[in-house]
Amino acid sequence: MSRSLSVALAATLGALAVLPLASDALAGGGKPAPAKPAGKPAPATADKYDSLEALEASCDEAESASSKEMRRKRYEKVVAYLAANASAKDAERATGTAVDLAEELEEWAKAVEHADAYLGAYADGQRKVDMLLSKAGAMGHLPGKKEDTVKAYDAAFAAVDVSKVNPNTVFGAYVGYADWLLDLDDVAGAKGAYEKLKDAYSSHPASGQISQLAEGFLKNLESIGQDATAFPDTAKDLEGKPVTVGDFKGKVLLIDFWATWCGPCRAEMPNVIKAYKRYHDKGFEVLGISLDRPGDLQKLKDYVREKAMPWRQVYYGDGPNAVAEAYGVEGIPHTVLIDKDGKVIRVGLRGDALQTKLEKLFGGK
């Protein structure tokens, strides 16, 4: 299934913590280096970095580039194998693998090409639905293809038998479709996608759960394009300073509702930290709204220090969290992404979806 469609549904379907608001290289060529005297090991060489953060970021980029190059070589070998063994017993599986690898490499035109080849050769293949969804998702990355992409999604959804296909797969496809429409500023279209999802499951045993999840996404769409909700006057950071949305005007702001007691929040935090490190210098800010319980201030401070989270945190030591109440937060982790003018861009982004959106806003990876 397309990476663009693969929303982390483990998080969507089961990793939201209920919110108790009211309570608690070896260079080639040239001459070989002269031999070192025995017993005197060569000193280690190192690039110069201004900080450990810069060093680690450089290593992360190198590892990512190396991994991508390995995947590219695998892709090229699979394509070559298919060209030489078109009638092989495993040609169907190999064609599906070519689609998967093209998606990983973000070779979207190739992914569409391979998906079409699969659908043409294996009309009733085991991965028919996957290929239809992959084609639609990949096509959405190609410029000037909105009409074709909508048709591709329609064809994919029409082929889905909800009684046979894993609901996670179907739900992820609709979320991917809605997200693509939102990136085109088609909020009405995104709402329509979730309504179609509910209709598709109207007589399914999981209809109640699917409908509830879809309603949650529909609720998130209501604020998109609107001014961010103002914070209550009681909102203060860990240093006791008042916090307002206006403090971040001119910046892209991620409001992150979380808590140290929330397992999914802790699991998501490395992703938020990664985003902050990658885009902070380009104008990206994070504001944590901690739902930690009364009396857990020191626990919160220790966690923030241990994880090197440099952004401000709002914490209410007594009573319910007024910011979370103002934003209607019912479960965490929960995020609100706000543009430089203080308007809501997206709600509920995390994982790869957050990184992808920030890449589009700031450019590059």
Secondary structure as UniProt FT lines:
FT   TURN            3..5
FT   HELIX           9..14
FT   STRAND          17..18
FT   TURN            21..22
FT   TURN            38..39
FT   HELIX           52..84
FT   TURN            86..87
FT   TURN            89..90
FT   HELIX           91..104
FT   TURN            105..106
FT   HELIX           108..121
FT   TURN            123..124
FT   TURN            126..127
FT   HELIX           128..139
FT   TURN            140..141
FT   TURN            143..144
FT   HELIX           146..159
FT   TURN            162..164
FT   HELIX           167..183
FT   TURN            184..185
FT   HELIX           187..200
FT   TURN            201..203
FT   TURN            205..206
FT   HELIX           207..221
FT   TURN            222..225
FT   TURN            233..234
FT   STRAND          236..237
FT   TURN            238..239
FT   HELIX           245..248
FT   TURN            249..250
FT   STRAND          252..258
FT   TURN            260..261
FT   HELIX           263..279
FT   HELIX           280..282
FT   STRAND          284..290
FT   TURN            294..295
FT   HELIX           297..306
FT   TURN            307..308
FT   STRAND          312..315
FT   HELIX           322..326
FT   TURN            327..328
FT   STRAND          331..332
FT   STRAND          334..338
FT   TURN            340..341
FT   STRAND          343..347
FT   HELIX           351..362
//
